[in-house]
Amino acid sequence: MPHMHHGYDLLAYLKEVRTDLYKEDVEVSPTSSTSYDVHMEEEFAPPSPLQSHRSTPILCSQATLPVHLISYILRFLDPPDDADTLLACMQTCRLWYLPAQMRLYKSIVVKDERSLFLLWDKLCTLPHLRRRVKEIRVRDSKTAWFRNSPFHSSWDNPLWLFSTPSRLAPLVPSVKLLSFEQIDWHKLRLREDPPSLRWLSQWTTFSSLQQVKLSSCAFSCFREFEMVMMSLPVLDHLNLDAVTWGDRSAATADALRADSRRERLAFEALTIGRQCDMNSIVMWILATSTLGRIKRLEILAGHESDPEVVVPFITRFCDTLEYLTVGCNGMAQSLSSVVVVYTDFHNWPRLHTLHLVLGSMAVENVGWTLISLSRAMPTLPSSHTHCPFKQCSPQLPCTICSSSVSVTSIRRVVFELFLASPRELDNPLWDQIVWIMTNLVANGRGVRKIVFIQRGSMPYVQADYVIKMRMGSFLSQILEVVTEWDER
């Protein structure tokens, strides 16, 4: 039986460290039967999925439901880390408790001093959970409110953040992802002085760390951002989303300055999301050792104003890149000339997946998709003009010459759509996309799988039917429509 710490309830604790669930207090106490009795304060208690478990807990015999089967069932939750379902499983019976608990602790949230203490206490009490923690999300829940508050200037530093690495690092030896959310770093007043450097060096104790994500974070300047990056262990993946660092021209100047310490940074994957200063990021990345190592690159929406920076930057990694994601939301037609000049996927020997994200089905987004795919079209060698049958052309080779057609290394094309109505696919540009995709298949020598990720409000069954009808019977043989994407 799992040890229950006396004096606090399970759900209140999980609210702090995992997700915001409900406002009522729930106390879970083990009994001699095979179930948990759940006691809840009825006053002002809002409806919750756990209400069905209050009076008649489900009894389950260990002889008929093995623990390994429960773990197998939990893999197929949608979404896989749904906290509501996992909490209901934990409070149903003791057989579900341990597998659901381990799944729930894969991703934990630290947002204040209380949640940090509860998490530290729980991991100290239950050592078997330590290696289950794979993701830590450090979130300042007060930042979003205080930014629009008249008391913004009186807000004190989040002191709990200073003790986070020293408390957690020894207890989470298997953590892979560290995410900083809504952190105003300039409030920490970091400087290149001994106290700041000593605290920053504590983050290197997360020895197994592979990926860092910065989301909705603000720095006073680019140097402050670089100080944080240099203090982390050597990373494989950097994810930036809505990150600011003051004046952009000053940031670009800081990114251009010479610094030999940047050579230790060598990312294998890079994600640049919305509202990021693309110019500074490009200059900084090119000064690191990333150029010869990167395998995955994701450039999401919001950078259409910098086509002369985005497209040449992407092509710098053509020799090593294996997975390319491009966000097409808001991409303007003015990008087409830049793409034609700089991009030719025939010179990308390792690229196996092209992932295109369409935030909407507007003409400019579909047009950008069409232009990107056209740069991967099969081509004939220059000798096609010497076809012995005089029936060969670059657009339509004859049977004999088609065997010498040059195809790209792309074997999978992913379209991420937000479909709400079948009419959104009536755009005539989709006819050209279907024609291009048919050519990219190249009789089995080119693209072997097409994936459509449906993120919109249209039901999955309807989306599956509409997309396959639009793409035609030939492409439907290798086409898959999904709602969640697992690239493996």
Secondary structure as UniProt FT lines:
FT   TURN            6..7
FT   HELIX           10..17
FT   STRAND          26..30
FT   STRAND          35..40
FT   TURN            43..44
FT   HELIX           49..53
FT   TURN            62..64
FT   HELIX           67..74
FT   TURN            75..76
FT   TURN            80..81
FT   HELIX           83..90
FT   TURN            91..92
FT   HELIX           94..104
FT   TURN            105..106
FT   STRAND          107..110
FT   HELIX           113..125
FT   HELIX           127..132
FT   STRAND          135..139
FT   TURN            141..142
FT   HELIX           143..147
FT   TURN            150..151
FT   HELIX           152..154
FT   HELIX           160..168
FT   HELIX           169..171
FT   TURN            173..174
FT   STRAND          177..181
FT   HELIX           185..188
FT   HELIX           194..201
FT   HELIX           202..205
FT   TURN            207..208
FT   STRAND          211..218
FT   HELIX           222..231
FT   STRAND          237..244
FT   HELIX           248..256
FT   HELIX           260..264
FT   STRAND          269..272
FT   HELIX           278..286
FT   TURN            287..289
FT   TURN            291..293
FT   STRAND          296..299
FT   TURN            304..305
FT   HELIX           307..315
FT   TURN            316..320
FT   STRAND          323..327
FT   TURN            329..330
FT   TURN            333..334
FT   HELIX           335..342
FT   HELIX           345..347
FT   TURN            349..350
FT   STRAND          353..357
FT   HELIX           363..374
FT   TURN            375..376
FT   HELIX           382..386
FT   TURN            388..389
FT   TURN            399..400
FT   HELIX           401..404
FT   STRAND          412..417
FT   HELIX           422..425
FT   HELIX           429..441
FT   HELIX           442..444
FT   STRAND          449..454
FT   HELIX           460..476
FT   TURN            477..478
FT   STRAND          479..482
//
